[in-house]
């Protein structure tokens, strides 16, 4: 006999633990299942909690407003003034995000799960979810195996999927016109990162800044992605890169190279002149890891009958920065609220859960398709053009606006003081105008999220428009 709950939360990561807390605080019977051992809460992969671990202060404020939780040291490992993106030649930089924190991710996750349990969430660890239970085109729970390998089933009115990017629940949904079951490989980036203790050799702020997180745009070192150097407390650093498979293949062919993520990570670390005498900081066995992250807009629909998705399972990371912590916090809170409301209204169909789509779109999602356009545009530029463009195409304020998903007014007339040199640069600026035009189109399309009746036509238009952008901008890292 299956055990019955109001809500099952699959996965006890950021989005899942918050969704469980929010729903349980509203008096619902909530079960949270996780594959990890109790001492490894919310661990993403066998490698550890693989992430840059950066979060904007505004997202912590949002979370506190939803579950009234306070954070401090040690789970907030280091406060930073901002995140800066640097050009390949290090001569230009844009403020990419404002005040925030670098997390001690295992301790941050631990506190979220303790909060969930304190709110009467039933928490089962070392449980391997194998798939969804289905009846009459509804998701009615999950099945899987516990740590003794016993087959178990749990039923619920709503299942919240926060199992991450490779979630078995999304991939095993019934055929439907709402939630895509797969993610295109060109919309994924392979990432790897180290956490090191180090001795500081010099004060070159272009390679390490103790008060700011740094992003290095460099198509030769991180084709289709970027490198990052995020400071941590006590002379420690979170350093890593993300690469796109197609861009890496093009780069290798043009350079007659056979580099992969591992070799590029090693090169990126070795080229840093500030970080010396590196020692792997392997607390919680989390010093080195690899994972994949989506860099597309979130799934057009986050809901199906009896099913909701939150966090990486719905491709929610920021398409430019690949930052997934902020949207996961937002989605977890909104998923918990909307699940409770749907159960209270006795309607857990896709129609009864549709408000979650609207709420997430309004709070975060409406900007992500535009950001995806700009990500695809950036992947079409080589280092020389990125250097020239960051110096001449955009003001600091325009660059900041674009990083937040706000589209500035750009025109040839507004750049009359700029001297364009070379056909490649003129073409790149013309392409930037096209990208900004498409960003405006997507922002307008997402301005008002569609009704269920409008959704099929709207989704088709979104996909066709994005296909047009991808055909217009081909990866060209070298």
SVG drawing of the C-alpha trace seen along z (x, -y; Angstrom):
<svg xmlns="http://www.w3.org/2000/svg" viewBox="-12 -62 66 66">
<polyline fill="none" stroke="black" stroke-width="0.4" points="0.0,0.0 1.3,-3.4 1.7,-6.0 -0.4,-9.1 0.5,-12.8 -0.8,-16.2 2.5,-17.0 5.6,-15.1 8.8,-17.1 11.3,-15.2 14.7,-16.4 15.9,-18.3 18.1,-20.9 17.4,-24.6 14.1,-24.7 12.8,-21.5 13.6,-22.3 12.0,-25.8 8.9,-24.5 8.5,-21.9 8.8,-24.5 6.3,-26.9 3.7,-24.2 4.1,-22.6 3.8,-26.0 0.3,-26.2 -0.7,-23.0 -0.2,-20.4 1.2,-17.0 4.5,-17.1 7.0,-14.4 10.5,-15.4 12.6,-12.7 16.3,-12.9 19.0,-10.6 21.7,-11.9 22.8,-10.7 21.7,-12.8 25.1,-14.4 25.2,-15.5 22.0,-17.6 21.1,-18.8 24.3,-17.5 23.9,-17.8 26.1,-15.0 28.7,-12.5 31.3,-15.3 29.6,-17.5 27.7,-20.8 29.2,-21.9 28.4,-25.6 29.8,-29.1 27.9,-29.5 27.1,-33.2 23.7,-34.7 22.3,-38.3 21.4,-39.9 17.9,-40.6 17.2,-36.9 18.0,-36.3 15.6,-39.2 12.9,-37.5 13.4,-34.2 13.2,-35.7 9.9,-37.3 8.5,-33.9 9.8,-31.6 11.1,-34.1 14.6,-32.6 17.8,-34.5 21.2,-33.6 24.7,-34.6 28.2,-33.2 29.2,-30.4 26.5,-29.6 27.0,-33.0 30.7,-32.6 31.6,-36.0 29.8,-39.2 30.8,-40.7 30.1,-44.1 29.2,-42.9 29.9,-40.6 32.0,-42.0 32.4,-40.7 35.8,-41.4 36.8,-41.4 39.4,-38.9 42.1,-41.6 41.0,-42.7 40.7,-46.3 36.9,-46.6 34.5,-45.4 30.8,-45.7 29.0,-45.4 27.0,-42.2 25.2,-42.1 25.2,-44.1 25.7,-43.2 25.6,-39.5 27.2,-36.6 29.4,-33.6 27.8,-30.7 29.2,-27.8 26.8,-25.7 26.6,-22.5 25.9,-24.5 23.4,-26.7 21.5,-23.6 21.7,-22.1 20.0,-25.1 17.2,-25.1 16.5,-21.4 16.5,-21.9 13.9,-24.6 11.8,-22.3 11.9,-19.6 11.1,-22.1 8.0,-22.9 6.9,-19.3 8.1,-18.2 8.7,-14.4 12.2,-13.9 13.5,-10.6 17.1,-10.4 18.9,-7.8 15.9,-7.3 16.3,-6.7 13.3,-8.0 12.7,-5.9 9.7,-7.6 6.3,-9.1 3.0,-7.3 0.4,-8.1 -3.4,-7.7 -5.8,-9.2 -3.1,-11.5 -2.3,-12.8 0.9,-12.5 -0.2,-10.9 3.1,-10.3 6.4,-8.6 8.0,-5.2 11.5,-4.2 13.8,-2.3 14.9,-3.1 18.4,-2.6 17.6,1.1 16.7,1.3 13.0,2.0 10.5,0.9 8.2,-1.8 5.5,-4.0 4.2,-7.3 1.0,-9.0 0.2,-12.7 -2.2,-15.2 0.8,-17.2 4.4,-16.2 7.0,-19.0 10.0,-18.0 13.2,-19.5 15.5,-16.7 17.8,-18.8 18.6,-19.1 18.6,-15.4 15.4,-14.7 13.8,-11.3 10.3,-12.8 10.3,-15.3 11.8,-12.9 9.1,-10.3 6.1,-12.6 3.3,-11.5 3.5,-13.0 2.1,-16.5 2.1,-19.9 3.1,-21.8 6.4,-20.6 9.3,-19.7 10.9,-16.4 14.4,-17.2 16.9,-20.0 18.8,-20.7 22.5,-20.0 23.4,-23.4 21.5,-24.9 23.7,-23.2 27.1,-24.1 29.6,-21.7 31.0,-23.2 33.9,-22.4 35.2,-24.1 37.7,-23.9 37.7,-25.3 41.3,-26.2 43.2,-27.7 46.0,-29.9 48.7,-32.3 48.3,-35.7 51.2,-36.6 50.1,-40.2 47.2,-42.6 46.1,-42.3 42.4,-43.0 41.7,-41.6 42.4,-38.1 41.4,-38.1 39.4,-40.7 38.7,-39.9 35.5,-42.1 34.1,-41.2 33.3,-38.2 35.0,-38.1 33.7,-36.7 36.3,-36.3 34.9,-36.3 37.4,-34.4 36.4,-32.3 39.8,-30.6 39.9,-29.6 36.2,-29.0 34.5,-28.7 30.8,-29.4 31.0,-30.2 33.2,-31.9 35.6,-31.5 35.0,-32.7 37.0,-33.6 34.8,-34.1 36.5,-35.0 35.8,-33.1 36.7,-33.7 40.1,-32.8 42.2,-33.1 40.0,-30.6 38.6,-30.8 35.9,-29.2 37.3,-29.1 36.0,-27.3 34.8,-27.5 31.8,-26.6 32.0,-25.6 29.5,-24.8 30.1,-21.6 29.7,-22.9 31.8,-26.0 34.6,-23.8 34.6,-21.6 34.9,-24.6 37.6,-26.0 39.6,-22.8 39.3,-22.3 40.5,-25.8 43.4,-25.6 44.3,-22.0 43.7,-21.1 42.1,-18.4 41.3,-20.3 38.4,-19.2 36.8,-20.7 39.4,-19.2 42.4,-20.5 40.9,-23.9 40.2,-24.1 43.8,-23.4 45.0,-26.0 42.6,-28.6 43.9,-28.0 47.6,-28.1 47.2,-31.3 46.1,-33.2 49.1,-35.2 47.6,-36.0 46.8,-32.6 49.9,-30.7 50.6,-27.5 47.1,-26.2 45.8,-23.6 42.5,-21.8 40.0,-22.8 38.1,-19.5 35.7,-20.1 32.6,-17.9 34.5,-16.3 33.5,-19.3 36.8,-20.6 36.5,-19.6 33.6,-18.8 31.9,-18.8 28.3,-19.2 26.0,-20.4 23.9,-23.5 21.2,-24.8 21.6,-28.3 18.2,-28.7 14.9,-30.2 12.9,-28.2 10.5,-25.6 7.5,-27.4 5.2,-25.6 6.3,-24.5 3.2,-22.5 1.2,-19.4 -1.7,-17.6 -0.6,-16.9 3.0,-18.0 5.1,-21.2 8.8,-21.8 11.2,-24.1 14.9,-25.0 17.2,-23.2 14.6,-20.6 12.8,-23.4 16.0,-24.9 15.7,-28.0 19.4,-29.2 20.1,-32.7 21.0,-32.1 23.9,-34.5 25.5,-33.8 24.2,-30.2 23.4,-31.4 20.7,-29.1 20.5,-29.8 18.4,-32.9 15.7,-31.5 15.6,-28.3 14.8,-30.2 12.1,-32.2 10.6,-29.1 10.7,-27.0 8.7,-29.6 6.2,-30.1 5.8,-26.4 5.0,-25.8 2.5,-28.6 0.7,-27.6 0.6,-23.9 -1.1,-24.8 -3.6,-27.1 -4.4,-24.4 -5.1,-21.8 -7.2,-24.3 -9.2,-24.9 -9.5,-21.1 -8.1,-21.5 -4.6,-20.0 -5.1,-19.8 -2.9,-21.8 -5.6,-24.5 -5.6,-24.6 -1.8,-24.9 -1.5,-27.5 -1.1,-30.4 2.4,-29.2 3.4,-29.8 2.2,-33.3 3.7,-34.0 7.2,-32.8 7.0,-34.6 6.2,-37.9 8.8,-37.4 11.8,-36.2 11.0,-34.3 9.8,-37.1 13.4,-38.3 15.1,-35.0 14.2,-34.5 15.7,-37.9 18.8,-36.9 19.0,-33.7 19.2,-35.8 22.1,-37.8 23.9,-34.6 23.5,-33.2 24.8,-36.5 27.9,-36.5 28.7,-32.9 29.0,-34.2 31.8,-36.6 35.6,-35.9 37.9,-37.5 38.9,-40.4 35.3,-41.4 34.4,-41.0 37.3,-43.3 36.3,-45.9 32.6,-45.6 32.9,-45.9 35.1,-49.0 33.0,-50.7 29.6,-49.2 28.0,-49.6 28.3,-52.1 28.7,-50.7 25.1,-51.4 23.9,-49.8 26.0,-46.7 24.6,-46.5 21.0,-46.9 21.5,-44.0 22.9,-41.8 19.7,-42.3 17.5,-41.6 16.6,-45.2 16.9,-46.3 18.6,-49.7 17.9,-51.8 20.7,-51.3 21.1,-53.0 23.8,-54.0 22.9,-57.6 23.4,-57.1 26.9,-55.8 28.0,-58.7 31.1,-59.3 32.2,-55.7 34.6,-55.0 34.0,-51.6 37.1,-50.0 37.0,-47.0 34.2,-45.1 34.0,-42.5 33.4,-45.1 30.8,-46.9 29.0,-43.6 29.2,-42.7 27.6,-46.0 24.9,-45.5 24.3,-42.0 24.0,-43.6 21.2,-45.8 19.5,-42.7 20.0,-40.9 18.5,-43.9 15.5,-44.0 14.9,-40.3 15.3,-40.8 12.6,-43.4 10.3,-41.0 10.8,-38.3 10.3,-40.7 7.0,-41.8 5.9,-38.1 6.6,-37.3 5.1,-40.6 1.8,-38.8 1.9,-35.1 -0.7,-33.3 -3.9,-31.5 -4.1,-27.8 -6.1,-28.4 -3.5,-30.9 -0.5,-28.7 0.0,-26.4 0.1,-29.3 2.4,-31.3 4.8,-28.4 5.1,-27.8 5.9,-31.4 8.5,-31.4 10.2,-28.3 10.1,-29.6 11.6,-33.0 14.4,-31.4 15.2,-29.0 15.5,-32.1 18.0,-33.6 20.0,-30.4 20.1,-30.3 21.2,-34.0 24.0,-33.6 26.3,-30.6 29.0,-29.9 32.3,-31.3 34.7,-31.3 37.9,-31.7"/>
</svg>
